[in-house]
Amino acid sequence: MTATSVPALANAASLYLPLVVSDQPVSGPPEEWSQHAHDAQRTGYTPQTVPYPWRWRWSWNGPNTSGGIAKVTTGGSLPRNVQPVTGGGRVYIAAGVDGVFALSEATGRQLWQRSGIGAIRSTVAYDRDTNAVFAVSANGRLYKLRAQDGAILADFNAGQTSDLPLPPAVLSDRVIFSMGNAVFAVHKQTMHQLWRYNAGATVATPPSYSPSRNVVIVATEPDLFVHAINNASGARQWRVRPVHASRTFGDPTEFRYGWPVIADGAGYVLVKVRLDWETTWRDWPQTNSEMRQFLIQNPGYQALFVLDLDDGSRPFIANVGHGGYGDGGYMPMGPQPVVKRLANGREVVYTIIRARHAYDSRWDSHFGEMMLDSETVSGLQGGDVRFIAYDYPPGSADPYLLTDEQPNVSMAGDYLFGAHWEAGFAMRILDRSAARGSFSNKITTQRLATIATSQDNADACPFNASHYCASGLENTRFYDAGFYIYYRQGAVYDKYWREYASWTVSNENVYFVSTDGAVVALTSGNPQASEVSSLPLVEAPLPPPDPQPAAVIPYTEARAWEGRMVTVTGTLRYIFNNGKYVLLGFSNPHQGSFKALIRKADWERFGGRPEERYQVGQEVRVRGVIAWYQGDPAIFVTTPEQIEVLEQVLAQEAQ
């Protein structure tokens, strides 16, 4: 691998030094990100790179021409886990109840939309052989759409339904997809069934395919089994339960919202599980031997399982802990592993790893590389991890990623990406020699441009059509130089929360899909090239909030009163202090429901710890302006006068 030049990022507003990197030669037509996680193995890796630096090319379902919010989809966002895929000069995006959109790869202009096929909650797949797009609908049908115009060419009815994201896998002659308690193989030309596998439980993951073994891998719930299916016959090859016996589906321990990842050269499949919030609070060691010993002694903390493709046996323990976009006592499924094949044919894994660091146990995640054998790096064995340097916060001597904010990982060549709920991180791996990888001597990287949801620091740079700010980005946190999607729009994701963000790379574009469902395409070029097209930002003054509550409403109606001052009534069902704020929930679990939030800066007004002031079962009235938090309606409470406990009010009135 050779690099013609390495651009300096700091104070480089006018610097444009192309960097052409390719760790594997790509022959023939360019390799495309044509299905979920790039390929039927779900590796999350492509050898194709887009030379750095990048410039803004286009966006969709995101900003308007002045950086405001201009949504296209119903509800404004996209389903969880959805990634853009490409083929035939188009970008295809699954959009839930809106069906499938096709955009121009060059301009982002909408070319067609196919609706009326149920809710498409799963990444679609493009097939070059048939020039078709395959879409799995929540209604249980696999649709074959003509790529040019979205016309329905055929469909296959599974006879079952599912709201889970279950993207299809396209192989040389067939499409394989999960639905209900079954997995189906359908001939991609004729759309007739080749085989059907009855899993005996809900199939919670999309299928992944191993070419070397000709087997399909899925995972089921609530039994927590991983299945290998013979692709020739549809018969069971093996079935194992890798999760420790102490773990059950009700913990929760879940496979849903993840996918099996095939390391075909090594002969393994990697399967991630979601664990509960409490796993966040255990300190992790910094050495591999200590990590392995910790996981042997605490098998319920094992979150990533490596299984032999031949028989489902476990060759070693993966030194990887659990994390994700967690909050308020809730930890969702976190990042899935990425498998990269090196130039020598060996494979390594890229993911997020943990190690004791600073403050509390949430401040302990890092980008990392995991071994699949004992030959790739001398002195390391399968399951051992190596730390990758990435200085967040920028310039910090003690960098970290929060374990309850672990970014989703993908990779292109030597470019490693992390998709956080507020920002996208990007880096190029420089030195991964055998001497590196310990906590004190990490694998080195070159920091690339960050992309933030909104630039809320108008003093750093005025809005311009390049969406680039060399002076640094600021949303709710500070970032270094890079791109912003919106301008002075705040926490856009809280209103359009989909619990997932991603990076993909295909056909000279780098795509970032934000947590609010905006799709951004970057391509090679001068990041400030569009400044000549700079547009003034026209801001309409915000109306002052209602001085008095406009209405008294039950908590179930809060979503319809966005931006209005109201009094919300209900019974407290969940109270939680996560160290950053106190959450008062009106349902348990609190996801999808109204909540009151008290930030740490305001706790002193409540006499210390607000969670000690209120109790589950109390009927309360909460007064304030309805805002948004992670997709749910919320009131941010700053004083105790905003919350009335009805029992106390009645007692005072009786005196």
C-alpha positions in Angstrom: 0.0 0.0 0.0 1.4 3.4 -0.9 0.2 6.9 -0.1 1.1 9.8 -2.4 0.6 12.4 0.3 -1.0 12.9 3.7 -3.0 16.1 4.2 -2.6 18.0 7.5 -6.0 18.8 8.9 -5.2 21.5 11.4 -5.6 25.0 10.1 -5.7 23.7 6.5 -8.6 25.8 5.2 -7.1 26.1 1.7 -5.0 22.9 1.6 -6.1 20.3 -1.0 -3.7 17.3 -1.3 -5.3 14.3 -2.9 -4.6 11.0 -1.1 -5.0 7.9 -3.1 -5.1 4.7 -1.0 -5.9 1.1 -2.0 -4.9 -1.8 0.2 -6.2 -4.3 -2.4 -6.4 -3.9 -6.2 -9.9 -3.6 -7.6 -10.1 -5.0 -11.1 -13.1 -4.8 -13.5 -16.1 -2.7 -12.6 -16.0 -0.9 -9.3 -17.2 -2.9 -6.3 -20.5 -1.6 -5.0 -22.1 -1.6 -1.6 -25.1 -3.4 -3.1 -26.7 -5.0 0.0 -26.8 -4.6 3.8 -23.3 -4.5 5.4 -21.8 -4.5 1.8 -22.1 -8.3 0.9 -23.9 -11.5 1.7 -21.3 -12.2 4.3 -22.3 -8.9 6.1 -18.6 -8.0 6.5 -19.2 -4.3 6.7 -16.0 -3.8 4.7 -15.2 -2.8 1.1 -11.7 -2.5 -0.4 -12.9 0.4 -2.4 -11.9 3.9 -1.2 -12.8 7.5 -2.0 -9.5 9.5 -2.1 -9.3 12.1 0.8 -10.0 14.9 1.3 -13.8 14.9 0.6 -16.2 17.6 -0.4 -20.0 17.8 0.1 -21.8 16.4 -3.0 -25.5 16.2 -2.1 -27.9 15.4 0.7 -31.5 14.0 0.9 -34.1 14.0 3.6 -32.0 16.5 5.5 -31.1 20.2 5.1 -32.6 22.8 2.8 -30.5 25.3 0.9 -29.9 27.4 4.0 -29.2 24.6 6.5 -32.7 24.3 7.9 -34.7 21.1 8.1 -36.3 19.8 4.9 -37.6 16.2 5.4 -39.0 14.0 2.6 -40.1 10.9 4.4 -43.3 10.4 6.4 -42.3 11.2 10.0 -39.0 12.7 8.7 -36.7 9.8 9.5 -35.8 6.3 8.2 -36.2 2.8 9.8 -33.5 1.6 12.2 -30.5 -0.2 10.5 -31.3 1.0 7.0 -28.3 1.7 4.8 -28.1 3.1 1.3 -27.1 0.7 -1.4 -26.1 1.3 -5.0 -26.3 -0.1 -8.5 -26.9 1.0 -12.1 -26.0 4.6 -11.2 -28.7 4.9 -8.5 -28.9 4.9 -4.7 -31.7 2.9 -3.2 -33.1 3.6 0.3 -35.7 1.7 2.3 -38.1 4.2 3.8 -40.7 2.3 5.9 -44.3 3.2 5.0 -43.0 5.2 2.1 -41.6 2.1 0.4 -38.4 2.5 -1.6 -36.7 5.6 -3.0 -34.2 5.7 -5.8 -31.9 8.7 -6.1 -29.3 9.7 -8.7 -25.9 8.6 -7.6 -24.4 11.8 -9.0 -26.9 14.5 -7.8 -29.1 12.9 -5.2 -32.2 13.8 -7.2 -35.2 11.5 -6.7 -35.7 9.3 -9.7 -38.5 7.2 -8.5 -40.5 6.0 -5.4 -42.2 2.7 -5.0 -45.0 2.7 -2.4 -47.9 0.4 -1.9 -45.8 -2.5 -1.0 -46.1 -2.4 2.8 -43.5 -1.0 5.2 -40.0 -1.6 4.0 -38.0 -1.5 7.2 -35.0 -3.4 5.9 -32.1 -2.4 3.7 -32.9 -3.4 0.1 -30.5 -5.2 -2.1 -29.5 -4.4 -5.7 -28.7 -7.3 -8.1 -26.7 -6.6 -11.2 -27.6 -9.9 -12.9 -31.3 -9.1 -13.0 -31.0 -5.3 -12.8 -33.5 -5.6 -9.9 -33.9 -4.3 -6.4 -35.1 -6.9 -3.8 -37.1 -5.5 -0.9 -38.4 -7.4 2.2 -41.7 -5.9 3.4 -43.1 -6.1 6.9 -46.2 -7.6 5.2 -44.1 -10.8 4.7 -43.5 -10.4 0.9 -40.2 -10.3 -1.0 -40.6 -7.8 -3.8 -38.6 -7.7 -7.0 -38.5 -4.2 -8.4 -37.2 -3.0 -11.7 -34.1 -0.9 -10.9 -34.9 1.7 -13.7 -38.3 2.8 -12.5 -39.3 0.7 -9.4 -42.0 -1.2 -11.2 -43.0 -4.5 -9.4 -41.7 -7.4 -11.5 -42.7 -10.1 -9.1 -43.2 -11.0 -5.5 -43.0 -13.9 -3.1 -45.3 -14.4 -0.2 -43.8 -15.9 3.0 -47.1 -16.2 4.7 -45.8 -14.6 7.8 -45.0 -11.0 8.9 -42.4 -9.2 10.9 -41.5 -5.5 11.9 -37.8 -6.4 12.5 -35.1 -5.2 10.0 -34.4 -8.3 8.0 -32.5 -7.3 4.8 -32.3 -10.0 2.1 -29.0 -11.6 1.0 -28.5 -11.9 -2.8 -26.3 -14.7 -4.1 -25.4 -15.8 -7.6 -28.8 -17.5 -8.3 -31.0 -16.8 -5.4 -32.3 -14.4 -2.7 -32.4 -15.6 0.9 -34.5 -13.8 3.5 -35.9 -14.3 7.0 -39.5 -13.9 8.0 -41.4 -15.0 11.1 -40.0 -18.4 12.2 -38.6 -19.4 8.8 -35.8 -18.7 6.3 -36.5 -18.8 2.6 -34.4 -19.3 -0.5 -36.1 -17.9 -3.6 -34.7 -18.1 -7.2 -34.0 -14.6 -8.2 -35.0 -15.0 -11.8 -38.3 -16.9 -11.4 -39.1 -16.0 -7.8 -40.1 -19.6 -7.0 -39.1 -21.2 -3.7 -35.9 -23.3 -3.6 -36.2 -24.2 0.0 -37.8 -23.2 3.3 -36.1 -23.7 6.7 -38.3 -23.9 9.8 -36.3 -22.4 12.7 -38.9 -23.3 15.4 -38.7 -19.8 16.9 -38.7 -16.2 15.6 -35.8 -15.6 13.3 -34.5 -12.3 14.7 -31.6 -11.6 12.3 -31.2 -11.4 8.5 -29.4 -14.3 6.9 -25.6 -14.2 6.3 -23.9 -16.5 3.8 -20.6 -18.4 3.8 -19.4 -19.3 0.3 -16.7 -21.6 1.5 -19.2 -23.8 3.5 -22.3 -23.0 1.4 -24.2 -22.4 4.6 -26.6 -19.7 5.7 -26.5 -18.4 9.3 -29.3 -16.8 11.3 -30.2 -16.4 15.0 -33.5 -17.0 16.8 -35.4 -15.7 19.8 -36.5 -16.3 22.5 -34.4 -19.5 22.6 -31.2 -17.6 21.7 -29.9 -20.2 19.2 -27.7 -19.7 16.2 -28.5 -21.9 13.2 -26.5 -23.0 10.2 -28.5 -24.0 7.2 -27.3 -26.1 4.3 -27.8 -23.8 1.3 -28.1 -26.7 -1.2 -31.0 -28.3 0.6 -32.3 -26.0 3.3 -31.6 -28.6 5.9 -30.1 -27.8 9.3 -26.4 -28.2 9.5 -26.0 -27.4 13.2 -27.7 -25.4 15.9 -26.0 -24.0 19.1 -26.9 -21.7 22.0 -23.7 -19.6 22.5 -25.1 -17.4 25.3 -24.4 -18.5 28.8 -27.2 -20.4 30.6 -27.6 -17.5 33.1 -28.8 -15.3 30.3 -32.4 -15.3 29.0 -34.3 -13.4 26.4 -36.1 -11.5 29.2 -32.9 -10.0 30.7 -33.0 -8.7 28.0 -30.5 -10.8 25.9 -31.4 -10.4 22.2 -30.0 -10.9 18.7 -32.5 -8.5 17.1 -31.1 -5.4 15.3 -27.9 -7.2 14.7 -26.7 -9.6 12.0 -24.2 -12.5 11.8 -20.9 -11.6 10.3 -18.9 -14.2 8.3 -15.1 -14.4 8.4 -15.0 -16.9 5.6 -11.2 -17.2 5.3 -10.9 -17.9 9.0 -13.9 -20.2 9.0 -15.9 -18.4 11.6 -19.2 -16.5 12.1 -19.4 -13.7 14.6 -22.7 -13.0 16.4 -23.3 -10.1 18.7 -26.0 -10.0 21.4 -27.6 -7.1 23.2 -27.1 -7.2 27.0 -28.7 -5.2 29.7 -27.8 -1.7 30.9 -26.1 -3.0 34.1 -23.2 -4.5 32.1 -22.1 -0.9 31.5 -21.0 -0.5 35.1 -18.2 -3.2 35.3 -14.7 -2.0 35.0 -12.8 -3.6 32.2 -9.1 -4.5 32.3 -6.5 -3.2 29.8 -4.7 -6.4 28.9 -5.9 -9.3 26.9 -5.0 -11.9 29.6 -7.0 -10.0 32.2 -9.9 -9.4 29.8 -10.1 -13.1 29.0 -9.9 -14.1 32.7 -12.7 -11.5 33.5 -15.0 -13.1 30.8 -14.2 -16.6 32.0 -15.2 -15.6 35.5 -18.2 -13.6 34.3 -19.6 -15.4 31.3 -22.8 -13.4 31.3 -20.7 -10.4 30.2 -19.7 -12.0 26.9 -21.3 -10.0 24.2 -19.6 -11.1 21.0 -19.4 -14.8 20.1 -17.1 -16.5 17.6 -18.5 -19.8 16.2 -16.8 -22.3 13.9 -18.7 -22.5 10.6 -18.3 -26.3 10.5 -19.9 -27.3 13.7 -20.9 -24.1 15.8 -18.2 -24.8 18.4 -16.5 -21.8 20.1 -12.8 -21.7 19.4 -12.0 -18.8 21.8 -13.5 -16.0 23.8 -13.8 -12.6 22.1 -12.4 -9.8 24.4 -15.3 -7.5 23.5 -17.8 -6.0 25.9 -21.3 -4.6 25.3 -22.3 -1.0 24.5 -24.6 1.0 22.3 -26.6 4.2 22.1 -27.9 3.7 25.7 -29.5 6.0 28.2 -32.0 6.1 31.0 -31.4 2.5 32.1 -31.8 1.2 28.5 -29.0 -0.3 26.4 -29.9 -1.2 22.8 -28.0 -3.4 20.4 -24.6 -1.9 19.8 -22.1 -1.9 16.9 -21.7 -5.0 14.8 -18.2 -6.3 14.0 -16.5 -5.6 10.7 -14.3 -8.3 9.0 -11.4 -7.1 6.8 -9.3 -9.4 4.7 -5.7 -8.3 4.6 -3.4 -8.4 1.6 -1.8 -11.7 2.9 -5.3 -13.3 3.0 -5.7 -13.3 6.7 -8.7 -11.7 8.3 -9.1 -9.3 11.3 -12.1 -7.7 13.0 -12.7 -4.1 13.6 -15.2 -3.0 16.3 -15.5 -1.1 19.6 -13.7 -2.5 22.6 -13.6 -1.6 26.3 -10.8 -1.0 28.8 -10.6 0.7 32.2 -9.9 4.3 31.7 -11.2 7.3 33.6 -14.1 8.9 35.6 -16.7 6.0 35.7 -17.0 2.8 33.8 -18.9 4.4 30.9 -15.8 6.3 29.8 -13.9 3.2 28.6 -14.6 2.4 24.9 -12.2 2.7 22.0 -11.9 1.7 18.4 -10.2 -1.7 18.3 -8.9 -4.6 16.2 -9.5 -8.2 17.1 -7.5 -11.2 16.1 -9.0 -14.4 14.6 -5.9 -16.5 14.8 -2.5 -16.7 16.4 -0.5 -16.0 13.2 -1.6 -12.5 12.2 0.2 -10.7 15.0 3.0 -12.5 16.9 2.2 -13.1 20.5 -1.5 -12.7 20.1 -4.2 -15.3 19.8 -7.8 -15.5 18.5 -10.0 -13.1 20.5 -7.2 -10.8 21.6 -7.8 -7.1 20.9 -5.6 -4.2 19.9 -6.3 -0.5 20.6 -6.6 2.0 17.9 -5.7 5.7 18.6 -8.4 8.2 18.0 -8.2 11.4 19.9 -11.7 12.2 21.0 -12.2 14.8 22.4 -9.9 16.3 19.8 -6.4 16.7 21.1 -7.2 14.9 24.4 -4.3 13.2 26.1 -6.8 10.6 27.5 -9.1 9.9 24.5 -12.2 7.7 25.0 -15.6 6.8 23.5 -18.5 6.5 25.9 -19.7 3.0 26.3 -23.4 4.2 26.3 -22.6 6.0 23.0 -20.6 3.4 21.1 -20.6 4.3 17.4 -21.5 1.8 14.6 -18.5 0.7 12.7 -17.7 0.2 9.0 -14.6 0.2 6.8 -13.3 1.0 3.3 -9.7 0.0 2.6 -7.7 1.5 5.4 -10.4 4.1 6.3 -12.2 3.2 9.5 -15.6 4.9 10.2 -17.6 5.3 13.4 -21.3 6.5 13.3 -22.2 8.2 16.6 -25.7 9.5 17.3 -24.6 13.1 16.9 -21.6 12.9 14.6 -19.6 10.7 12.2 -16.0 9.9 12.9 -13.5 8.9 10.2 -9.8 8.0 10.3 -7.2 6.3 8.2 -5.1 3.5 9.9 -1.4 4.3 9.5 0.7 1.9 11.5 -0.7 -1.4 12.7 2.6 -3.2 13.0 3.0 -6.0 15.5 4.6 -3.8 18.1 1.5 -1.7 18.3 -1.9 -2.3 19.8 -1.4 -2.1 23.5 -3.3 0.5 25.6 -0.1 2.5 25.9 1.1 2.1 22.4 -2.0 2.1 20.2 -2.3 1.5 16.4 -1.8 5.0 14.9 -4.3 6.8 12.7 -4.7 9.9 10.7 -7.8 11.8 11.7 -10.1 12.6 8.8 -13.1 15.0 8.6 -15.8 14.7 11.1 -19.5 15.2 10.2 -21.8 16.7 12.9 -25.6 16.9 12.8 -25.7 20.6 13.3 -23.3 23.5 13.4 -24.6 25.6 16.3 -21.6 27.9 16.7 -22.3 30.7 14.3 -19.0 32.4 15.4 -17.0 29.5 14.0 -18.2 29.9 10.5 -21.2 31.3 8.7 -23.4 29.0 6.7 -22.1 28.1 3.2 -23.1 25.6 0.6 -19.9 23.5 1.2 -21.3 22.6 4.6 -17.7 22.7 5.7 -16.1 24.4 8.7 -12.4 24.5 9.1 -12.6 26.2 12.5 -14.3 23.3 14.2 -17.9 22.1 14.8 -20.2 22.4 17.7 -23.5 20.7 18.2 -24.1 19.8 21.8 -20.4 19.0 21.9 -17.2 20.2 20.3 -15.6 18.6 17.3 -12.8 19.4 15.0 -12.8 20.5 11.4 -15.4 18.9 9.1 -18.9 18.9 7.7 -22.3 19.8 9.3 -25.7 18.7 8.0 -27.8 21.4 9.5 -27.0 24.9 10.6 -28.1 26.2 14.0 -30.8 23.6 14.3 -29.7 22.0 17.6 -30.4 18.4 18.5 -32.4 17.4 15.4 -32.0 13.7 16.1 -34.1 14.0 19.3 -37.2 14.6 17.2 -36.3 12.1 14.4 -34.5 9.5 16.5 -34.0 6.1 14.8 -31.3 4.7 17.2 -28.9 4.1 14.3 -26.4 5.9 12.1 -24.0 4.5 9.5 -21.2 5.1 7.0 -21.1 3.2 3.7 -18.8 3.7 0.7 -19.6 2.9 -3.0 -18.8 4.2 -6.5 -16.8 7.3 -5.6 -19.2 8.4 -2.8 -18.9 8.2 1.0 -22.4 8.1 2.5 -23.3 9.1 6.0 -26.8 8.4 7.2 -27.5 10.3 10.4 -29.6 9.3 13.4 -32.3 11.7 12.2 -32.5 9.9 8.8 -30.6 12.4 6.6 -28.5 10.9 3.8 -25.3 12.8 2.9 -23.0 12.0 0.0 -19.4 13.1 0.1 -16.9 12.6 -2.7 -13.3 13.4 -3.4 -12.4 17.0 -3.7 -11.6 20.3 -2.0 -13.9 20.5 1.0 -14.4 24.3 0.6 -14.9 24.2 -3.2 -18.6 25.2 -2.8 -18.0 28.3 -0.8 -18.5 30.5 -3.9 -22.1 29.3 -3.8 -22.5 30.5 -0.2 -26.0 31.4 0.7 -27.0 33.8 3.5 -28.9 32.2 6.4 -32.4 33.6 6.8 -33.6 33.0 10.3 -37.2 33.5 11.2 -37.6 34.7 14.8 -39.0 32.0 17.1 -42.3 32.9 18.7 -42.1 33.3 22.4 -43.4 30.3 24.4 -46.9 30.4 25.8 -46.7 32.2 29.2 -49.4 29.9 30.6 -50.2 26.3 29.8 -52.4 26.1 26.7 -54.1 22.9 28.0 -54.0 20.1 30.6 -53.4 16.8 28.7 -52.7 13.2 29.6 -49.2 12.1 28.9 -50.4 9.9 26.0 -51.3 13.0 24.0 -48.0 14.9 24.5 -46.7 14.1 21.0 -49.3 16.2 19.4 -48.4 19.4 21.4 -44.8 19.9 20.2 -43.5 23.4 21.0 -46.5 24.3 23.2 -46.7 25.1 26.9 -48.9 22.5 28.5 -49.5 20.7 31.8 -49.1 16.9 31.4 -50.8 14.5 33.8 -50.0 10.9 34.5 -48.6 8.3 36.9 -44.9 7.9 37.4 -43.8 4.3 36.3 -40.1 4.7 36.0 -37.4 6.9 37.7 -33.7 6.8 36.8 -30.6 8.8 37.4 -27.9 8.1 34.8 -25.4 10.7 36.2 -26.3 13.2 33.5 -30.0 13.8 34.3 -32.9 12.3 36.2 -35.6 10.7 34.0 -39.2 10.6 35.2 -41.0 8.1 32.9 -44.7 7.6 32.6 -44.4 4.0 31.2 -41.9 1.2 31.8 -40.1 0.7 29.6 -40.0 4.4 28.8 -39.1 4.2 25.1 -41.7 5.7 22.9 -43.5 7.5 25.7 -43.5 11.0 27.3 -41.0 11.7 30.0 -39.8 14.6 32.2 -36.0 15.2 32.3 -34.0 17.1 34.9 -30.5 18.0 33.9 -27.6 17.7 36.4 -27.0 21.5 36.3 -30.5 21.9 37.8 -30.4 19.3 40.5 -29.4 21.7 43.3 -32.7 23.5 42.9 -34.3 20.1 43.9 -32.3 19.9 47.1 -29.7 17.4 45.7 -30.9 14.3 44.0 -34.3 14.7 42.3 -34.9 10.9 42.1 -35.2 10.9 45.9 -38.0 13.5 45.7 -40.4 11.4 43.6 -41.7 7.9 43.7 -43.0 5.3 41.3 -46.8 5.3 41.6 -47.3 9.0 42.3 -49.8 10.9 40.2 -48.1 14.1 39.0 -48.7 17.2 36.8 -45.7 18.4 34.8 -45.7 21.9 33.3 -43.5 23.0 30.5 -42.9 23.2 26.7 -43.1 19.9 24.8 -39.7 19.2 23.2 -38.1 16.0 22.0 -35.6 13.6 23.4 -34.4 10.5 21.4 -37.7 10.6 19.4 -40.0 10.9 22.4 -41.9 14.0 23.6 -40.4 15.4 26.7 -40.4 18.4 29.1 -37.0 19.6 30.4 -37.7 20.5 34.0 -35.5 23.2 35.6 -37.4 23.9 38.9 -39.4 21.8 41.3 -42.3 24.1 40.8 -42.9 22.6 37.4 -43.8 19.2 39.0 -46.8 18.8 41.2 -47.5 15.6 43.1 -51.3 15.4 43.3 -51.3 13.6 46.7 -49.3 16.5 48.2 -51.4 19.1 46.6 -54.6 17.5 47.9 -53.1 17.3 51.4 -52.1 21.0 51.3 -55.6 21.9 50.2 -57.2 19.9 53.0 -55.2 21.8 55.6 
